[in-house]
Amino acid sequence: MADTDAFLRELHHRVKNNFQIIASLMSLQKRMLPADRRDDLRFIEEHVQCMAVAYRVVYATNQLIEVSIRELVREVLESLQQIAGPARNLIVLDMLGKDQSIGLNQAVALSLYLAVVVPPYLDHAKQRGGSFTVAMSLEDQKVHLLIKGDWGAPIHLDALRDRLAKAYVRQLNGELEPDGLDAETSVRFPLDVAIRHLA
Protein backbone atom coordinates (compact mmCIF):
# COMPACT_ATOMS: atom_id res chain seq x y z
CA MET A 1 0.00 0.00 0.00
CA ALA A 2 2.84 2.39 0.81
CA ASP A 3 4.35 1.73 -2.65
CA THR A 4 1.02 2.51 -4.33
CA ASP A 5 0.66 5.76 -2.37
CA ALA A 6 4.21 6.78 -3.25
CA PHE A 7 3.56 6.00 -6.93
CA LEU A 8 0.32 8.02 -6.94
CA ARG A 9 1.98 10.94 -5.19
CA GLU A 10 4.82 10.95 -7.74
CA LEU A 11 2.36 10.66 -10.63
CA HIS A 12 0.23 13.57 -9.39
CA HIS A 13 3.38 15.59 -8.74
CA ARG A 14 4.53 15.12 -12.35
CA VAL A 15 1.11 15.88 -13.81
CA LYS A 16 0.85 19.00 -11.62
CA ASN A 17 4.33 20.14 -12.74
CA ASN A 18 3.53 19.52 -16.41
CA PHE A 19 0.36 21.60 -16.16
CA GLN A 20 2.34 24.36 -14.45
CA ILE A 21 4.88 24.38 -17.28
CA ILE A 22 2.11 24.56 -19.89
CA ALA A 23 0.36 27.35 -17.96
CA SER A 24 3.63 29.29 -17.66
CA LEU A 25 4.34 28.95 -21.39
CA MET A 26 0.83 30.17 -22.21
CA SER A 27 1.23 33.12 -19.85
CA LEU A 28 4.53 34.02 -21.53
CA GLN A 29 2.97 33.75 -24.99
CA LYS A 30 0.02 35.87 -23.86
CA ARG A 31 2.33 38.65 -22.62
CA MET A 32 4.12 38.66 -25.97
CA LEU A 33 0.89 39.20 -27.91
CA PRO A 34 -0.46 42.69 -28.64
CA ALA A 35 -3.03 43.79 -26.05
CA ASP A 36 -5.92 43.42 -28.49
CA ARG A 37 -5.00 39.76 -29.20
CA ARG A 38 -4.49 38.49 -25.65
CA ASP A 39 -8.01 37.10 -25.41
CA ASP A 40 -7.14 34.71 -28.27
CA LEU A 41 -5.57 32.35 -25.71
CA ARG A 42 -8.12 32.84 -22.95
CA PHE A 43 -10.35 29.83 -23.68
CA ILE A 44 -7.37 27.44 -23.67
CA GLU A 45 -5.81 29.15 -20.66
CA GLU A 46 -9.02 28.72 -18.66
CA HIS A 47 -9.09 24.99 -19.37
CA VAL A 48 -5.42 24.40 -18.63
CA GLN A 49 -5.54 26.41 -15.39
CA CYS A 50 -8.67 24.61 -14.17
CA MET A 51 -7.18 21.17 -14.79
CA ALA A 52 -3.98 22.33 -13.10
CA VAL A 53 -5.98 23.44 -10.06
CA ALA A 54 -7.62 20.01 -9.74
CA TYR A 55 -4.23 18.26 -9.68
CA ARG A 56 -2.63 20.90 -7.45
CA VAL A 57 -5.41 20.63 -4.87
CA VAL A 58 -5.43 16.82 -4.85
CA TYR A 59 -1.63 16.72 -4.60
CA ALA A 60 -1.77 19.03 -1.58
CA THR A 61 -3.92 16.50 0.31
CA ASN A 62 -2.87 13.18 1.76
CA GLN A 63 -5.83 11.41 0.13
CA LEU A 64 -4.27 11.31 -3.38
CA ILE A 65 -7.52 10.25 -5.06
CA GLU A 66 -10.06 12.68 -3.61
CA VAL A 67 -10.20 16.32 -2.70
CA SER A 68 -12.26 18.87 -0.79
CA ILE A 69 -14.96 20.08 -3.15
CA ARG A 70 -15.09 23.44 -1.35
CA GLU A 71 -11.36 24.05 -1.77
CA LEU A 72 -11.46 22.90 -5.39
CA VAL A 73 -14.31 25.24 -6.37
CA ARG A 74 -12.78 28.19 -4.50
CA GLU A 75 -9.41 27.80 -6.25
CA VAL A 76 -10.96 27.25 -9.69
CA LEU A 77 -13.06 30.41 -9.32
CA GLU A 78 -10.02 32.41 -8.17
CA SER A 79 -8.08 31.22 -11.25
CA LEU A 80 -10.91 32.10 -13.63
CA GLN A 81 -11.34 35.55 -12.10
CA GLN A 82 -7.60 36.19 -12.38
CA ILE A 83 -7.64 35.21 -16.07
CA ALA A 84 -10.70 37.42 -16.71
CA GLY A 85 -8.89 40.55 -15.65
CA PRO A 86 -8.36 43.05 -12.87
CA ALA A 87 -11.96 43.44 -11.65
CA ARG A 88 -12.50 41.95 -8.18
CA ASN A 89 -15.43 40.86 -6.02
CA LEU A 90 -17.45 39.68 -9.00
CA ILE A 91 -18.16 36.26 -7.48
CA VAL A 92 -20.07 35.57 -4.28
CA LEU A 93 -19.28 32.04 -3.10
CA ASP A 94 -22.01 30.37 -1.04
CA MET A 95 -21.07 26.88 0.19
CA LEU A 96 -23.91 25.45 2.27
CA GLY A 97 -23.44 22.61 4.73
CA LYS A 98 -20.32 20.67 5.57
CA ASP A 99 -17.50 20.17 3.12
CA GLN A 100 -17.45 16.97 1.06
CA SER A 101 -14.77 15.02 -0.72
CA ILE A 102 -14.89 14.42 -4.45
CA GLY A 103 -12.95 11.90 -6.54
CA LEU A 104 -10.18 13.12 -8.83
CA ASN A 105 -12.04 12.18 -12.05
CA GLN A 106 -15.07 14.21 -11.03
CA ALA A 107 -12.82 16.99 -9.71
CA VAL A 108 -11.33 17.42 -13.19
CA ALA A 109 -14.77 17.27 -14.87
CA LEU A 110 -16.20 19.80 -12.39
CA SER A 111 -13.22 22.12 -12.93
CA LEU A 112 -13.70 21.96 -16.70
CA TYR A 113 -17.45 22.54 -16.36
CA LEU A 114 -16.72 25.70 -14.38
CA ALA A 115 -14.13 26.71 -17.01
CA VAL A 116 -16.81 26.84 -19.72
CA VAL A 117 -19.77 28.17 -17.72
CA VAL A 118 -18.26 30.78 -15.37
CA PRO A 119 -16.35 33.06 -17.85
CA PRO A 120 -19.50 34.41 -19.57
CA TYR A 121 -20.85 35.32 -16.11
CA LEU A 122 -17.55 37.01 -15.26
CA ASP A 123 -17.60 39.01 -18.49
CA HIS A 124 -21.21 40.06 -18.04
CA ALA A 125 -20.61 41.08 -14.40
CA LYS A 126 -17.54 43.12 -15.42
CA GLN A 127 -19.44 44.92 -18.16
CA ARG A 128 -22.41 45.69 -15.90
CA GLY A 129 -20.47 46.33 -12.71
CA GLY A 130 -22.53 43.64 -10.96
CA SER A 131 -21.77 40.27 -9.43
CA PHE A 132 -22.98 36.69 -9.50
CA THR A 133 -23.30 33.88 -6.96
CA VAL A 134 -21.87 30.38 -7.10
CA ALA A 135 -23.81 28.31 -4.56
CA MET A 136 -23.23 24.67 -3.69
CA SER A 137 -25.17 22.36 -1.42
CA LEU A 138 -25.71 18.64 -0.84
CA GLU A 139 -29.20 17.27 -1.31
CA ASP A 140 -30.14 13.57 -1.36
CA GLN A 141 -26.47 12.57 -1.75
CA LYS A 142 -26.15 14.83 -4.79
CA VAL A 143 -24.21 18.04 -5.16
CA HIS A 144 -26.35 20.94 -6.34
CA LEU A 145 -24.32 23.68 -8.05
CA LEU A 146 -26.11 26.91 -8.89
CA ILE A 147 -24.61 29.90 -10.73
CA LYS A 148 -26.88 32.95 -10.66
CA GLY A 149 -26.33 36.53 -11.80
CA ASP A 150 -27.80 39.60 -10.10
CA TRP A 151 -29.35 40.68 -13.41
CA GLY A 152 -32.59 39.53 -15.02
CA ALA A 153 -31.49 38.46 -18.51
CA PRO A 154 -30.27 34.89 -19.07
CA ILE A 155 -26.68 34.08 -19.99
CA HIS A 156 -26.41 32.19 -23.27
CA LEU A 157 -23.34 30.07 -23.92
CA ASP A 158 -21.95 30.00 -27.43
CA ALA A 159 -22.23 26.70 -29.33
CA LEU A 160 -18.82 25.38 -28.26
CA ARG A 161 -19.25 26.27 -24.57
CA ASP A 162 -22.76 24.80 -24.56
CA ARG A 163 -21.58 21.54 -26.10
CA LEU A 164 -18.63 21.24 -23.71
CA ALA A 165 -20.77 22.08 -20.66
CA LYS A 166 -23.16 19.24 -21.53
CA ALA A 167 -20.23 16.85 -22.06
CA TYR A 168 -18.71 17.72 -18.66
CA VAL A 169 -22.10 17.27 -16.98
CA ARG A 170 -22.26 13.77 -18.51
CA GLN A 171 -18.76 13.06 -17.13
CA LEU A 172 -20.07 14.10 -13.71
CA ASN A 173 -23.01 11.68 -14.16
CA GLY A 174 -25.10 14.76 -13.55
CA GLU A 175 -28.06 16.52 -15.03
CA LEU A 176 -28.67 20.11 -15.99
CA GLU A 177 -31.73 21.78 -14.53
CA PRO A 178 -34.12 23.29 -17.07
CA ASP A 179 -33.14 26.81 -18.09
CA GLY A 180 -35.06 29.49 -16.28
CA LEU A 181 -35.80 33.04 -17.33
CA ASP A 182 -33.21 34.45 -14.94
CA ALA A 183 -29.45 34.52 -15.33
CA GLU A 184 -28.83 31.15 -13.74
CA THR A 185 -27.34 27.76 -14.50
CA SER A 186 -28.03 24.77 -12.28
CA VAL A 187 -26.61 21.25 -12.26
CA ARG A 188 -26.90 18.27 -9.91
CA PHE A 189 -24.52 15.33 -9.73
CA PRO A 190 -23.81 12.43 -7.34
CA LEU A 191 -20.48 12.19 -5.55
CA ASP A 192 -18.42 9.39 -7.07
CA VAL A 193 -16.85 8.36 -3.76
CA ALA A 194 -18.45 7.49 -0.44
CA ILE A 195 -19.57 10.76 1.09
CA ARG A 196 -17.19 11.90 3.77
CA HIS A 197 -17.46 15.03 5.86
CA LEU A 198 -14.13 16.79 5.90
CA ALA A 199 -12.84 18.53 9.01
C-alpha positions, -999 to 999 in steps of 0.1 A, spaced: 0 0 0 28 24 8 43 17 -26 10 25 -43 7 58 -24 42 68 -32 36 60 -69 3 80 -69 20 109 -52 48 110 -77 24 107 -106 2 136 -94 34 156 -87 45 151 -123 11 159 -138 8 190 -116 43 201 -127 35 195 -164 4 216 -162 23 244 -144 49 244 -173 21 246 -199 4 274 -180 36 293 -177 43 290 -214 8 302 -222 12 331 -199 45 340 -215 30 337 -250 0 359 -239 23 386 -226 41 387 -260 9 392 -279 -5 427 -286 -30 438 -260 -59 434 -285 -50 398 -292 -45 385 -257 -80 371 -254 -71 347 -283 -56 323 -257 -81 328 -230 -103 298 -237 -74 274 -237 -58 292 -207 -90 287 -187 -91 250 -194 -54 244 -186 -55 264 -154 -87 246 -142 -72 212 -148 -40 223 -131 -60 234 -101 -76 200 -97 -42 183 -97 -26 209 -75 -54 206 -49 -54 168 -49 -16 167 -46 -18 190 -16 -39 165 3 -29 132 18 -58 114 1 -43 113 -34 -75 103 -51 -101 127 -36 -102 163 -27 -123 189 -8 -150 201 -32 -151 234 -14 -114 240 -18 -115 229 -54 -143 252 -64 -128 282 -45 -94 278 -62 -110 273 -97 -131 304 -93 -100 324 -82 -81 312 -112 -109 321 -136 -113 355 -121 -76 362 -124 -76 352 -161 -107 374 -167 -89 406 -157 -84 430 -129 -120 434 -117 -125 420 -82 -154 409 -60 -175 397 -90 -182 363 -75 -201 356 -43 -193 320 -31 -220 304 -10 -211 269 2 -239 255 23 -234 226 47 -203 207 56 -175 202 31 -175 170 11 -148 150 -7 -149 144 -45 -130 119 -65 -102 131 -88 -120 122 -120 -151 142 -110 -128 170 -97 -113 174 -132 -148 173 -149 -162 198 -124 -132 221 -129 -137 220 -167 -175 225 -164 -167 257 -144 -141 267 -170 -168 268 -197 -198 282 -177 -183 308 -154 -163 331 -178 -195 344 -196 -209 353 -161 -175 370 -153 -176 390 -185 -212 401 -180 -206 411 -144 -175 431 -154 -194 449 -182 -224 457 -159 -205 463 -127 -225 436 -110 -218 403 -94 -230 367 -95 -233 339 -70 -219 304 -71 -238 283 -46 -232 247 -37 -252 224 -14 -257 186 -8 -292 173 -13 -301 136 -14 -265 126 -17 -262 148 -48 -242 180 -52 -263 209 -63 -243 237 -81 -261 269 -89 -246 299 -107 -269 330 -107 -263 365 -118 -278 396 -101 -294 407 -134 -326 395 -150 -315 385 -185 -303 349 -191 -267 341 -200 -264 322 -233 -233 301 -239 -219 300 -274 -222 267 -293 -188 254 -283 -192 263 -246 -228 248 -246 -216 215 -261 -186 212 -237 -208 221 -207 -232 192 -215 -202 168 -221 -187 177 -187 -221 173 -170 -223 138 -185 -188 131 -171 -201 141 -137 -230 117 -142 -251 148 -136 -281 165 -150 -287 201 -160 -317 218 -145 -341 233 -171 -331 268 -181 -351 295 -163 -358 330 -173 -332 344 -149 -295 345 -153 -288 311 -137 -273 278 -145 -280 248 -123 -266 212 -123 -269 183 -99 -245 153 -97 -238 124 -73 -205 122 -55 -184 94 -71 -169 84 -38 -184 75 -4 -196 108 11 -172 119 38 -175 150 59 -141 168 59 -128 185 90 
